[in-house]
Amino acid sequence: MRSHFLQSFPSSRLRRLRQSSWIRSLTAETQISPADLVWSIIIHDGNTPRIPVAAMPGVDRLNLDEAVKAAERAEALGIPAIAMFPHIHPDRKDEAGTESLNPDGLVPRAIKAMKAAAPNVGIICDVALDPFTSHGHDGLIDEKGYVLNDETTAVLVEQALMQARAGADIVAPSDMMDGRVGALRKALEAQDLINTMILSYAAKYASGFYGPYREAIGSATALIGDKKTYQQDPANSDEALREVALDIQEGADMVMVKPGLPYLDIVQRVSETFAIPTLAFQVSGEYAMIQAAAQKGWIDGHRVMLETIVSFKRAGASGVVTYFADRIADTLSAGA
Ligand code: PBG
């Protein structure tokens, strides 16, 4: 910032460039477009087309047919990719999360159906066991409930390979086990899946903002304890850089910071430090806060939704994963 270029008042009146919308547009430092968005959706393995998620007004769990329609809608709206998260029937959950490896399970069926309907929409799959485990943790646990690292990684690799074979374009480990990106990359190379991309949830914090998501995928009631032994402490910033550095060394193509808005400082540090695409995840609790305040008439939800996306981009995010993606893209294509 070369502030000596700045004239003093009244030569310099910064309000001159704010006086009308055309000059504000011309001088805007940040643009948002549908191409910046990843649409996060919740899918379920029942027949009901759409099941509302109480804590996320405007988000429904989608059955397969509705997921296909979402993929077509993304394509029409110019949203490049969809990230899907499964709600698995409790009867199919067990301690080891076995259903996560089922090649005929909900996730691989959804990948195939969505790719067939909208081949140009990227499909991003969550690599983690929490939708599938009876205890709600992202990995395998020992007798004390501790989430095992290396044993979990071995299962995650199988899960990701299954997703890649079903046609997932991007596998996105969100479990925070150490070394799992390297193990995954090695396995993908060995299986000739060399073009499968890895989006690592590299800096993922143990956050209260995931509450509504756990209701959405049905892991809230199941979860025993918390995830603080594997997800990051919200107090830490340098640690996020170490996480990202390791994941890049291990073979991540892109990295993610999660949650989003409360962690914009991390988004900025990561995107400035590493020359790698950095996504931010506007998580369920961020979505819920906006929708709840808007429903009460306390904020203009639509305006705040757009403002948050500008903020992510301004902080340096290359893209934003958001449950609002379809509504944002709708607004932007209407020229708002
Ligand atoms: C876990 C996972 C979580 C989310 C995506 N994958 C939650 C958690 O770590 O408990 C959260 C998404 C959201 O809140 O929108 N594998």
Residues whose N, C-alpha, C, O or C-beta is under 5 A from the ligand:
A	BS01	PBG	A128 D130 D138 S174 F209 Y210 Y213 V283 S284 G285
